[in-house]
Amino acid sequence: MIQIDPDSPVPKYKQIVSSVVEAIKKGELQRDQQLPSINEMAEEHYLARDTVEKAYNELKDRGIIMSVRGKGYFVQAPASNKVRVLLVMNKLSAYKKIVYYAFLKALGNDVTVDVYIHHYNALLFKEILEANRGKYNYYVVMPHFYEGTDKVNVRELLEGIPKNELVLLDRDLADLSGEYLAIYQDFEKDIFRALESADDLLAKYRELVLVFPSDGQYPIEIVRGFRHYCINYQKDFRIEENAYEENISTGTAYVVVEETDLAELIKKVRQSGLELGQHVGIVSFNDTTLKEVLADGITVMTTDFETMGRTAAALLLDGKRIKVKNPFMLIRRKSL
């Protein structure tokens, strides 16, 4: 009934918790049935007494078992049939909201989703994970971090989650071991191929400029994909942190990541008297309704955020442990 794998990276107390919950779901443990004592469990599975006590305390905190003074531990309530999902996002932007709502809708009413935001901070992510270990059926993580990685080994934290419970969303980690579910963007290849598909439009521009913030909130693979395209297709290029110091001149096309830089460039183009899409080009990263309806019509390169959420939900419910690259596309509009 209680399964302990000494070679598993999952903490042994967590394995006890999972085994008890699973035994209740299968009917192997019934309400009011007594569990082995802490000493009995420790001796049977060659565990430290503190390990068993930690597992029983977590089960008590979750209302699954109760302790009766002088008698021992008893099953208090059946494990809920409702699947519980912990979703840990890097931020709650307009794009991430699309992923969230698509994910939620596709999961349906039999699944409970709790959302935390780690704000790119590995230390905060560690706190979130440690406070919620053993409390969920699935842990869905967006692994984008730029703070605290010198103090926290993110891969080690993720290795501690059973692979059948782990889902990586938006980005994969190539050196993470085992088989787990991942719906990801391949930022470097996606950017290269999107620019390549716009080669006919970019032909009229002598220089390409990537406006890429240096605060670490965006994958560096975007820069690599941009540079790879420019070198491969012999384009003059440069990379700038923001658009505020730009002097707009004809024959330049901009690839913009931040919407504040997009707004600044549009304003500068209008003030210059040059025509957007003819003298100056703009390609924005990630699509929004506003970019579509702007009078100029902003060309975008974007992943399909709604598909990302739906795919993650469908494969999670099917128990799949595969890696799926999310669709990425260039949407042509007047700005290029």
N, C-alpha and C positions, 0 to 999 in steps of 0.2 A: 504493500500500500504506500509506504513512504519510500521514495526513490532518492538516493544520494549518489551522485557521480563525483568521485574524488578528483577526477581530471578536468571537470568543468570549470570555466572561469567564473561561473555564477556562484556567488557566496553560498555557503552551505545552509545558512539560516533561511536564505531566500528559497532554496530548493525544498526545505521543509514546508515553508508557507505554501508554495505552489503545489506540492504533493497533497497537502491536507485539503486545499481548495478543490483540486481535481478529484480527490476521493469523494468529497461531498457531492460534487456534480454528478459523478457516476453512480452514486447511491451506495458506495462502499462504506461510507460513514453516514450515520443517521443522526437526526436531532436527539439530543440528550445522551448520545453514546459517549462513553469515556475514552479519552486518549491515553496513550502511555504516559507515565510520569516523566518529568524532565530527566531523572536519573536513568530510567528504563530506556528512553529514547537515545540518550547519550551513549549508554553501554552497547545497545544493539547496533548502532551505526558508527561506533568509534569516534564520537564527537565530543568536543568540550561541552561541559554543562552550560556555560555562558551562551554558546551557539544555539542550543535548544531553547534556552530561556528567552533569548532575543526573538526567535521565531514565534514562540507562544505569545509573547507580549505584543508582537505585531498583529497576530491573529485576533487577540483580545481587542486591540485598538480598532480593528476593522469590524468588530461585532460578530465574528465568525465563531469564536469559542468563548467560554467563560470559565473562571476558576472558582471552585467552591472550597472554602477553607477547610483543611483537614481531609478533603476527599479527592481533589485533583482537578483535572481539566476536562470539560465536556463541550460537545458540539452545541452551539447555541442557536444558530440559524442556518438555513440552507444557503449555499453560495448562490448569488444572484445569477439568473440566466442571461441577464443583460450584459453585453460585452462593454467593457470600459476601456476607453482610449485616452491616453495622455498625449496631447499635441503640443510640442515645444517649438515655437517659431522664433526666428531671429528678430522680426519686427512685424507690426500689423499695418502694413502699407495698403494702398488701394489694390495692388496686385495680389498681396497675400490674403486679403479679404476674399477675393474671387476664389482662390484656392480653398480657403476655409469653408465658404458656403457651398461650393461644389462638393467638397469632401463630406460635409455634414449631410447634405441632401441625399447623396448617393449611399451613405451608410444606413439611412432609414431610422425608424423610431426605436428599434431594439438595441441601439448602441448609444452609450453616453460618452460625450467628448468633453474633456476639460482642457482648457487652453492656458498655457504659460508663455511668456515672452522672455527670452534670455538676453535680448539687446546686444548680441554679438559678444557677450561676456562669458568666457568659459567658467569663471568662478561662480557666477550666478547659475549657469547651467548645472554645474556640479551640485549646488544646493538644491535646485529643483529636483534633480534626479534622485539624490539621496533621500530627500523627504518623501518621495513617492515610489520608491522601490517596493515591488510586491503588491502594489495596490491596483495595478491595471493589467489588462490582458495584452495590450499593445502600447508601444512607446514610439510615437511618430516624431522624428526630429529633423529640423532643418539645420544642418551642421555648418553654419557660417559663423566664424569667430575671428575677432581681431584683438580682443583684450583678454588677459589672464592666461594665455596659452603657454607662457613661460612658467606658470605655477601649476597648471592643471594639464594632465595628459588626457585630452578629449578622447582619443582612440581607446585608451585603457578604460575609460568610463563606458564607452559604447560596447567594448568587448565584454563588459560585465552584464549586459542585457542579453538574455537568451535570444538567439538569432531568429527563432520562430515568433518572437514578440517585437522585434526591431523593424522599423520602417524608416528609411532615409528618404527625405523629400527635398526636391529642388537641386540637391548636390550629392554625389556619391563620394565615398572615400576609398580610393583604389586599393589601399593596403590593409583594409579592414578584413579580418579573416572570417571564414564561414559563409554559409548561404543565408541571405536575408533579402527582404523586399526593398527595392529602391526605385523611385521614379525621379529621374534626374535630368539636368541640363548638362550638355558637354560644351561649356562656354567657349573654349578656344575654337573648336571645330565649327560650332554654330555661327559664331561671328564671321569666321573666314568664309564659310559657305554662303552666308547671307550677303556679304559684300561681293562675293564672286557672282552671285545671281543678279547683282545690280551693276555689273561691269559696263553694260551699254549706257547706263545713266551716268556713271562716274567718269566715263571717257572724256566728258567736256570740262572736267576740273583738273587743274594742274597740281593741286596740293590737297591732301586729306589731313584733317586735324581731329584727333580723338580728345574730347574733353572728359577727363577721368579724374574724379576726386581722389586725393591721397589719404583719406581718412580710414581706409581699409574696409569699408562697408560693401565694397563690390569685389567680385573675384578677379584676381590678377590675370586669370586666363583670358579675360576680355581684351586686355592689353596685348597679350601674346597673339591672339587671333587676328587683331587689327594689324599688328606689326608684320605678322606672317603674310597677310594678304598684300600689304603695301610692298614688301620686299619681293614677293613672288611675282607681282604684276608691275614692278618697277615704278611705283608711285612715290612722289615726294611726300613726306609725311612728318608730322610732329605730334607730341602729346602734351597737353596742357592741363593744369589742375582745375581751372575754371574759365569762364567765358568773359569775365569782367574786364580784362586787360586787352581783349581782342580788338584789333583794328580790321574791320570788315573790308575785304577787297575781292574783286571779281576773280573767278577761277578757283575758289576755295570751297571745299565741301566738309561739313562737320559731322562727326559721329558723337552724339551727346548722350550721356548716361543720366545725369540729374535733370529734373524738370525745371529747377531754378536756372540752370545754365541754358536750357532750351528757351525759356522765356526771355532771358537776356539776349540771346542770339537773334531771336525773332525781332525784338525791339531794335537792335543795332542794324539789322538788315533794312527794316522799314525806314530808319533814320538816314541810312546811307543813300536811299533812292535806287538801290539795286533791286533786281527782281529775283525773288526766291524761287529756286528751281531752274533758273536760267544762268544768272551770274554767280549766285551763291547757293550751295546745296546744304540740306540738313537731313540727317537720319537720326531718329531718336530711338533709344533703347526702351523696350516694353510699351505696349499699346494701351491707350485709354480712349474713352469716348470723346474726351475733349480734343485729343490729337486728331481724331477722325473728323470732327465737325468744324475745326478751325478753318477760317476762310482759305488759308493757304493749303490746308490738307497736309499733315505732317507724315512723311514716309517713316515707317518704323520697322525695326527688326525685333521680333518678340517670340517668346514661348507661348504656348496655349495654356494659360493658367487654369482655365476651367477643366480642360482635359486632364491636367495634372491631378487635380483634386478628385475627379471622378475615377480615374485609373487607380489611384492609390486606394480608394475605398473599395472598388470592385475586387482588386487583387488581395487586399487584406481579408475581405469576407470569404474569399475562395481559399484562403490559407496558402497563397503562393509565396515562394521565396525566390524571386527572380529580379533581374535588373532591367528596367524599361526606360529607354531614352524618350523624353517628352518631345512632342513636335515643336519645331522652331521654324520661323518663316520670315520672309521680307514682305511687307505690305506696301505696295507702290502707291504713292500719292504725289501731290504737286510739288512738294518741297525739294525733290531731287530731280 
